[in-house]
Amino acid sequence: MIIAREKRRNNIAEYVLYMWQIEDLIRANELNMQRLRATVIAQYRQDTKTTAEIDRWYAELVEMMLTEGVRKQGHINIVRIAIMQMEEIHSRLMADPKEMIYQGLYYQVLPAIVQLRAKSAGSNTGEIETCLTAIYGLLTLRLQKKEVSEETLASIKQMSTLLSVLSEKFAAREEGTDEALL
């Protein structure tokens, strides 16, 4: 909750990746609050009030996952909305002739995006979600201590750079400091 709030404010891409990790953590605990309290919430080591807030946050996420039908897979609406907002800002940046740096980063990443989307035929995900999925996949592979090719790492680095710039633009829009994106 504390980390999610901070990431949401400062780096929307990191927020989405963090929330995907939290969703998977909740699934690993079978959406069971008792297990979450024992294996996750107890690890926070916060004062009673903060621990109660964290507990409530996890309980709300569990409820969302159950209500929204994402018990086994998929993402809760608050995360999907964040991704849609990122996709919208991406589209605006691509249409803005003043955003040549962002567009250049995008065109560097585009071949990898096309390749990933071809591998997931039938998937109707946007380009930004494809980048997020690739980065999350890398994080998962690293947790499993699996080898990752240099080519994949280079593509992921480019995607990370694109998402970093997009996150900066997102934050500027949220703060009201980028009039082109308001």
Beta strands, then each sheet from edge to edge (+ up, - down):
end
